[in-house]
Amino acid sequence: MLAQGRSAIEAMAAGASVMIGSSRAFGPLVRPDNVERLRELNFGIRTQTLPVAASTITSQLAGYSAADASECRRGSETGSAFRMPSDN
């Protein structure tokens, strides 16, 4: 799923694999090794540093792993990876 902000958080909580993005710019595919850094930026515009191009999507999706998506979902169930920064 391509999403940003709270939509990205909700998609991950539902078990979807998420690539950060909007019509203006793309960010990375959310994985266990970057979820905390992306959360600190609210999965928002500051994470979107990649160009809007088919090659960006292809390169990010090459890193897809069902196990990674599942691990990100487990983080949402415990609340560890999905607290908004103001919740700390």
Sequence and secondary structure as in RCSB ss.txt:
>XXXX:A:sequence
MLAQGRSAIEAMAAGASVMIGSSRAFGPLVRPDNVERLRELNFGIRTQTLPVAASTITSQLAGYSAADASECRRG
SETGSAFRMPSDN
>XXXX:A:secstr
 EE HHHHHHHHHTT   EEE SS EEEE  TTTHHHHHHTTTSGGG  B SSHHHHHHHHTT  HHHHHHHHHH
HHHTTTT  GGG 
